Amino acid sequence: MKDVEVGKFHMAAAQKGYALNAMCYSLNAAENRAAYAADPGAYCDRYGLSQEEREAALSRDKTRLLNAGGNMYFFAKLDRAFRAPKEG
């Protein structure tokens, strides 16, 4: 993807990482976080991630996630899938 002009909408940039971001957003729900933690690969498959997106999600490497089109707000949800639930 060639450089994009700041402040302008670019369809290609918006579409890159859409599935990855949708999957990460789904992790707002506790039951989805549990499903991801139980079998991350199968959970990624539910969203049809590209190989690049899948590898980035499974590695939870922030640079790889960004390069795959991940949005920092959304992929922060990945970390929540591996935190211990709060008591009380």
TORTORDREN-504225 format. One record per residue (C-alpha): residue in one letter; x, y, z. Coordinates in steps of 0.2 Angstrom, whole numbers, plus 5000, padded with zeros to 4 digits. Example, Ala and Ser with C-alpha at 12.3 -4.5 7.8 and 13.67 -1.06 7.14 Angstrom:
<r finu="A" east="5062" north="4978" up="5039"/>
<r finu="S" east="5068" north="4995" up="5036"/>
REM end
This chain:
<r finu="M" east="5000" north="5000" up="5000"/>
<r finu="K" east="5007" north="5017" up="4995"/>
<r finu="D" east="5009" north="5031" up="5008"/>
<r finu="V" east="4992" north="5039" up="5012"/>
<r finu="E" east="4989" north="5057" up="5015"/>
<r finu="V" east="4986" north="5062" up="5033"/>
<r finu="G" east="4968" north="5067" up="5036"/>
<r finu="K" east="4960" north="5059" up="5021"/>
<r finu="F" east="4950" north="5043" up="5020"/>
<r finu="H" east="4958" north="5029" up="5011"/>
<r finu="M" east="4948" north="5013" up="5007"/>
<r finu="A" east="4963" north="5002" up="5006"/>
<r finu="A" east="4970" north="5008" up="5023"/>
<r finu="A" east="4953" north="5005" up="5031"/>
<r finu="Q" east="4951" north="4988" up="5024"/>
<r finu="K" east="4968" north="4982" up="5029"/>
<r finu="G" east="4966" north="4973" up="5045"/>
<r finu="Y" east="4947" north="4974" up="5046"/>
<r finu="A" east="4945" north="4956" up="5051"/>
<r finu="L" east="4959" north="4957" up="5064"/>
<r finu="N" east="4951" north="4972" up="5071"/>
<r finu="A" east="4934" north="4964" up="5071"/>
<r finu="M" east="4941" north="4949" up="5080"/>
<r finu="C" east="4950" north="4960" up="5093"/>
<r finu="Y" east="4934" north="4970" up="5096"/>
<r finu="S" east="4924" north="4955" up="5099"/>
<r finu="L" east="4936" north="4952" up="5114"/>
<r finu="N" east="4926" north="4965" up="5124"/>
<r finu="A" east="4914" north="4951" up="5129"/>
<r finu="A" east="4920" north="4939" up="5143"/>
<r finu="E" east="4914" north="4924" up="5134"/>
<r finu="N" east="4924" north="4928" up="5119"/>
<r finu="R" east="4940" north="4931" up="5129"/>
<r finu="A" east="4938" north="4914" up="5137"/>
<r finu="A" east="4935" north="4906" up="5120"/>
<r finu="Y" east="4951" north="4915" up="5113"/>
<r finu="A" east="4961" north="4910" up="5128"/>
<r finu="A" east="4956" north="4892" up="5126"/>
<r finu="D" east="4960" north="4890" up="5108"/>
<r finu="P" east="4967" north="4906" up="5100"/>
<r finu="G" east="4970" north="4898" up="5083"/>
<r finu="A" east="4952" north="4892" up="5082"/>
<r finu="Y" east="4946" north="4909" up="5087"/>
<r finu="C" east="4956" north="4918" up="5074"/>
<r finu="D" east="4949" north="4905" up="5061"/>
<r finu="R" east="4931" north="4911" up="5065"/>
<r finu="Y" east="4936" north="4928" up="5058"/>
<r finu="G" east="4944" north="4923" up="5042"/>
<r finu="L" east="4961" north="4931" up="5047"/>
<r finu="S" east="4974" north="4932" up="5033"/>
<r finu="Q" east="4990" north="4923" up="5037"/>
<r finu="E" east="4999" north="4939" up="5042"/>
<r finu="E" east="4984" north="4944" up="5054"/>
<r finu="R" east="4984" north="4927" up="5061"/>
<r finu="E" east="5002" north="4926" up="5065"/>
<r finu="A" east="5002" north="4944" up="5072"/>
<r finu="A" east="4987" north="4940" up="5083"/>
<r finu="L" east="4995" north="4924" up="5090"/>
<r finu="S" east="5011" north="4932" up="5093"/>
<r finu="R" east="5003" north="4947" up="5102"/>
<r finu="D" east="5018" north="4957" up="5095"/>
<r finu="K" east="5012" north="4975" up="5094"/>
<r finu="T" east="5023" north="4979" up="5079"/>
<r finu="R" east="5017" north="4965" up="5069"/>
<r finu="L" east="4999" north="4969" up="5074"/>
<r finu="L" east="5001" north="4987" up="5068"/>
<r finu="N" east="5009" north="4981" up="5052"/>
<r finu="A" east="4995" north="4969" up="5049"/>
<r finu="G" east="4983" north="4984" up="5050"/>
<r finu="G" east="4978" north="4982" up="5068"/>
<r finu="N" east="4971" north="4997" up="5077"/>
<r finu="M" east="4980" north="5000" up="5094"/>
<r finu="Y" east="4963" north="5002" up="5103"/>
<r finu="F" east="4957" north="4985" up="5096"/>
<r finu="F" east="4972" north="4974" up="5098"/>
<r finu="A" east="4974" north="4980" up="5116"/>
<r finu="K" east="4959" north="4968" up="5119"/>
<r finu="L" east="4970" north="4953" up="5115"/>
<r finu="D" east="4980" north="4956" up="5132"/>
<r finu="R" east="4963" north="4956" up="5141"/>
<r finu="A" east="4960" north="4938" up="5135"/>
<r finu="F" east="4975" north="4932" up="5146"/>
<r finu="R" east="4973" north="4942" up="5162"/>
<r finu="A" east="4966" north="4934" up="5177"/>
<r finu="P" east="4947" north="4939" up="5180"/>
<r finu="K" east="4945" north="4952" up="5194"/>
<r finu="E" east="4936" north="4945" up="5209"/>
<r finu="G" east="4921" north="4953" up="5217"/>
REM end
